[in-house]
Amino acid sequence: MMNETIEPIDWNGLYSSGKDSKDFTFDMFDPLYVDDKQSWTATVNFRARYSERYTAKKNILFRCGMPAPDELKPDHRWYMAKPEHSVKGADIVNDKLWRKFNRTELKIDEAFLHAFFNVASFEIQSFLIEAGWYNMKFSMRAGCSMCPCSPGYNLKSANGFIRNTAIDVVFKKK
Amino acid sequence: MSKRKGILIDPPSGWQHGFPDYYIAEEHGTMENFLRLKKYPEKDIEFAMQYMRVIGEETAENKS
């Protein structure tokens, strides 16, 4: 029987507090065929969340750079025109359309995040799983409980070994 | 290679114009100028200035 040696993961190499944290960039395919080039990059950064006020000991994933549902190709199954702007509660039908639009945005998020996870290195994947990748829940007030200025995903870690971490994932079309 | 402070910004529909990208005040002047430099549509600049996503202050590599 062969004994396989598993190299220990250098967590400190991934996670360095403050502004010296490193970026890790991966090339990935466009999961939604937004345009014909289909090549994007995903850059991920892990940083410690710190505040003078009390903060919950949770990990938060912030993401940006994805297309909106009205920017997909018109023949895409998730394509949806942007509804008219209206005051919430004034037009029930339009409110329903906005809820559908927002849900579709989350689907696009999910598709891009999974495409990123599939091309990420083993160390990054391990870190994300440890931080709670499989217990991810969208919150409009993830970063700040007072206002919806920082929407993101709350990650609930199973054993809490990695906590109070902000994970920034930036998608960019090549 | 020196590093300068920049703000990573992502205006609405920014992926079509090369965003998210670093805005460095000393290099690009005003934010509107930076959007024009990136060929962001002139008619959307006013809207973008109100609803831009600012990811945070980071250090951008100075290639010069």
Contacts between the chains, C-beta under 8 A, distances in Angstrom:
chain1	res1	chain2	res2	distance
A	19	B	58	7.5
A	19	B	59	6.6
A	34	B	15	7.8
A	62	B	55	7.2
A	64	B	10	4.7
A	64	B	20	5.8
A	64	B	53	5.5
A	64	B	55	5.8
A	65	B	10	6.0
A	65	B	14	7.1
A	65	B	15	5.6
A	65	B	19	7.2
A	65	B	20	5.2
A	66	B	15	7.1
A	67	B	13	7.7
A	67	B	15	5.7
A	68	B	12	7.6
A	68	B	13	7.1
A	71	B	13	6.0
A	71	B	15	7.7
A	71	B	16	7.2
A	168	B	55	6.5
A	168	B	56	7.5
A	170	B	8	7.0
A	170	B	20	5.3
A	170	B	55	6.8
A	171	B	15	7.3
A	172	B	15	7.1
A	172	B	18	7.7
A	172	B	19	7.6
A	172	B	20	6.1
A	173	B	15	5.0
A	173	B	16	7.6
A	173	B	18	7.6
